[in-house]
Amino acid sequence: MEIRPERHTDVAVIRELTTTAFYGLAHSSGAEARIIEGLRAAGALSVSLVAVEEDQVLGHVACSPVTITPVQGSWFGLGPVSVRPDRQRSGIGQTLIRAALQQLRTDGAAGCVLLGDPAYYRRFGFRSDPALTYRGAASTYFQRLVLRGPPARGDVSFHPAFQQ
C-alpha cells in the first residue's frame, strides 16, 4: 500500500469513497464529501492523502486549518478520515492518520484537533483538554495533539466548509 498526496484524478473517487464510508453511521451528518470539496475549493485542504493499492484508492485523510480564539499558533483539524467499507478495520485509517500527522509535523504545525472516539485516537497521542474547547464547551470527544510548543488554550472553530 502506498500513501501519497491526492491527485486531480482522485477527486471523484475521494467523493465516492467518503460518501460510501460514512453512509448510515450514527455520527455522520452525510456532509463529509461536501466538506472535503468545500475545503478544496477554498484552498484550505492543507493535507489530503490517499491510500492506494494496485491503483485503487482505499482511503483518504484530510487536514485543514482551525482558528483558536484567542489567536494561537498554526493548528489544524484532522478529518474527515475515510476508508472503503470492505477494507475498514485493516489498518488503513491508522496509516493515513499517522502520515497526515507526520506531514503536519514536517510543515511546522503547532498542533492538531479533532472530534472523535477517545479510545481510538488515544493511540496517536490525542487527549481531551478542558482548556481547549469547541463551540464553547469542553468534551471528551474533542481532542488535541500538541506537535510543537505549548498546548493551545481557547475556543476552536473549524473552517466554514464544516458548516455543511
C-alpha positions in Angstrom: 0.0 0.0 0.0 1.2 3.5 -0.9 0.3 6.7 0.9 0.5 9.7 -1.4 -0.9 13.2 -1.9 -4.2 13.3 -3.7 -4.1 14.0 -7.5 -6.7 15.7 -9.6 -7.7 12.4 -11.0 -8.5 11.2 -7.4 -11.2 13.9 -6.7 -14.2 11.9 -7.9 -13.0 8.7 -6.2 -12.5 10.5 -2.9 -16.0 11.9 -3.1 -17.5 8.4 -3.7 -15.3 6.7 -1.2 -16.1 9.3 1.5 -19.8 9.1 0.9 -19.8 5.3 1.0 -17.5 5.1 4.1 -19.8 7.4 6.1 -23.2 6.2 4.8 -25.6 5.3 7.6 -23.2 5.9 10.5 -24.8 7.4 13.6 -22.2 10.1 14.0 -22.3 11.1 10.3 -24.0 14.2 9.0 -23.8 12.9 5.5 -21.9 16.0 4.5 -18.3 14.7 4.8 -17.7 14.6 1.0 -19.1 18.1 0.6 -16.8 19.3 3.5 -13.8 18.0 1.6 -14.9 19.6 -1.6 -15.5 22.9 0.2 -12.1 22.8 1.8 -10.5 22.0 -1.6 -12.4 24.8 -3.3 -11.4 27.3 -0.6 -7.7 26.3 -0.8 -8.0 25.1 2.8 -7.2 21.4 2.2 -3.8 21.6 3.8 -3.2 17.8 3.8 -5.1 15.5 1.5 -3.6 12.0 1.4 -4.8 8.8 -0.2 -4.0 5.2 0.5 -3.6 3.3 -2.8 -3.1 -0.4 -3.6 -3.0 -1.7 -7.1 -4.1 1.6 -8.5 -7.3 1.6 -6.3 -7.9 4.4 -3.7 -8.7 2.6 -0.5 -8.8 5.5 1.9 -8.4 9.3 2.4 -7.5 11.7 5.1 -7.9 15.5 5.2 -6.5 18.2 7.4 -7.4 21.9 7.4 -6.5 25.0 9.4 -8.6 25.8 12.5 -8.9 29.1 14.3 -8.4 29.3 18.0 -9.7 32.3 19.9 -7.7 34.0 21.3 -5.4 33.6 18.2 -2.7 31.0 18.7 -0.2 29.3 16.5 -0.6 27.1 13.5 -3.2 24.5 14.4 -5.1 22.1 12.2 -8.2 19.9 12.3 -7.9 16.2 11.3 -10.8 14.8 9.3 -12.7 13.5 7.6 -10.9 10.2 7.5 -12.5 7.6 5.3 -11.7 4.0 4.3 -13.5 1.9 1.8 -16.1 -0.2 3.8 -14.7 -3.6 2.6 -11.2 -2.5 3.8 -12.1 -0.9 7.2 -10.5 -2.3 10.3 -7.4 -3.3 8.4 -5.0 -0.5 9.5 -5.5 1.8 6.5 -7.1 4.5 8.6 -4.3 4.4 11.2 -1.7 4.5 8.5 -3.4 7.5 6.9 -3.7 9.4 10.2 0.0 8.7 11.1 1.0 10.0 7.6 -1.1 13.1 8.0 0.3 13.9 11.4 3.8 13.4 10.1 3.0 15.8 7.3 1.8 18.4 9.8 5.0 18.0 11.8 7.1 18.4 8.7 5.2 21.5 7.8 5.8 23.0 11.3 2.3 22.8 12.7 1.8 23.5 16.4 -0.9 21.0 16.8 -4.0 19.2 15.6 -7.5 18.8 16.9 -10.4 16.5 16.1 -13.8 15.3 17.2 -13.7 11.5 17.6 -13.7 8.5 19.8 -11.1 8.9 22.6 -10.4 5.2 22.8 -9.4 5.2 19.1 -7.5 8.5 18.9 -5.5 8.0 22.1 -3.2 5.6 20.2 -2.0 8.7 18.2 -1.4 10.8 21.3 -4.7 12.8 21.2 -6.1 13.8 24.6 -9.1 16.0 25.7 -8.1 19.2 27.4 -10.7 21.4 29.2 -8.6 24.5 28.3 -9.3 23.9 24.6 -13.0 23.9 23.7 -15.2 23.5 20.7 -18.3 25.7 20.4 -17.5 26.9 23.9 -17.8 23.6 25.6 -15.2 21.0 26.8 -15.9 17.4 25.6 -14.1 14.1 25.9 -14.7 13.7 22.2 -13.0 17.0 21.3 -9.2 16.2 21.5 -5.9 17.8 20.7 -2.4 16.7 19.9 0.5 19.1 20.5 3.1 18.8 17.8 5.4 21.6 19.0 5.3 24.4 21.6 2.8 24.8 24.4 -0.7 23.5 24.3 -3.3 25.9 22.9 -6.0 27.4 25.0 -9.3 28.8 23.9 -12.2 28.0 21.7 -11.6 26.3 18.3 -13.5 27.0 15.1 -13.2 24.7 12.1 -13.2 26.1 8.5 -16.6 27.3 7.3 -16.7 24.3 4.9 -17.7 22.2 8.0 -20.9 24.2 8.3 -22.5 22.0 5.6 
